[in-house]
Amino acid sequence: MTIASYYEQLKRKPFFVENAPAFIMQQFSNLLNSYTKAYNRMYNRKGSLFIDYLRRVEITSDSQFGATVFYIHKNSVHHGYCEKMEQWKWSSFNALLSDEPTKLLRQELLDGFGGREGFIQYHNQPVYLKEAAELE
């Protein structure tokens, strides 16, 4: 189901692209709120689970796009969940380098880095652990 068809089914009115950001943010808000309520009920607690609201930033350049993709892929290493990006099973990193079928726009994304080798080279930047970065 597309965002547009889901919007139209839920709201019972035509979808316009300018409605998408607010609609998507509302869906994430609903998801996080329901998760919090269920978690609180299960563990007999009260209050929020999440520190901050979701933020979004418009990507306006190729360099910002590349930096954002790298930021997403490096986060698991940065926070110490694994030592290498390819070890994090929930990341799109491996799917982008694989030849297996995917719903990702693999070739378009790789082309943004100048191809597969450019993507790999860009992702070979050092990733600093959060604790080490906080000490600096």
N, C-alpha and C positions, 0 to 999 in steps of 0.2 A: 504494500500500500504506500502510496506517495504522501508526502506532507500535504500537498494540495487536496487530495481526495479525503484524507483523514480530517483536515480542517473543514471541508464542505460537509462531511458526514456528521461531525460533532457540532458545528455551528449552524448548519442548515442555511448557509449563505455562500455566495461565490468567493473563491479564494483569489486574493491579489498578492503579488510578491511582497509588497510593502508590509503586509500583515505577518509575514513569516517570522521575523526575529522575535516579536512579542509572543506569538503563538508557541514557538519552540521553547522560549524561556518559561512560559507558563506550564508547559508539559514537564519540563525538568523540575520546576518548583513543585508540581503535584506529585511527581515521583519521589522526590526527597522528603516532602512532608509526610507522605504515606509511609515511607520506610521508617522515618523517625517515630511516627506514632506506633507502628508495629514493634519496633525495637524497644521503645519505652514501655509498652504494655508487657512485652516478653520479660524484660528485666526489671519490672516494677520501678521505673524511674520516671523523672520528669525533666523537661528542658530540651534544648536543642542539641543536636549531634554535630552540626556543621557550623564552623566559625563564621564563615563569610558567605555572602550570596554569590551566585554565579556571575561572572563578568564576561563580557565579550568585547573583542577589539576587532575593528575592521582591518583586514589585511589589504594594504594599498600598494605594495610593491613586491617584486619577485624576491628581493633579499629578505623582506619581512616574512614572506611565506616560508622560505627555506629555514630561517631562524625558528619559526613556530613549529615546523615539522621536527626539527632537531630537538627543540625544547620538549616536545611531547615524548619523543623516543628516549631522551636522556634522563627523564624524570625518575625512572625506576632505579637507575644507577646513582643518580644524584642523591636520592633519599636512602640509599643503601639496601634496597630490596634484592639487588643482584649485582654482579660485578661487570657484566657486559650486556649491552642492549639486546642482543639476540637471545639472552637467557630468560627474558620476561615474556611469558607465554601469552599475555593479554595485549601485547604490543602489535602494531601493524608492521613493524620493522621487518620481521621475517617474511611476512606475506608479500611485501613489496619486492623483496629480493628473490622470491620463489617463482617457479614456473607453474605452480598449482593454480587452478581457477580461483578467482576472488571477485567480490563485488566492488573492490577498491578500483579507482581509476589509476591503476598501476603505471601504465605507460605515460599518461599525462603528468603524473607526479614525478616520475623518474626524469622525464624530459625537462622539467623545471630545474633539475640539478645538472642538466647537460648529459643525461643518460645514467645508466646503472653505475658506471665507474665514478661519475661525479657525485652521485648519491652516497656511495660508499666512502669516497674521499671526504666529503663534507661531514659525514658521521664519524670520521676518525678523529675529530677534534677531542681534546681532553675533556673529561667530565669530572667535575670536582664533587666530592661528597659534601653534603649539606653542612655537616659538623665542621669540616675543614674550612669551608667558605665562611662560616660564621666567626671563626677565629681570626680571620684576616682583617 
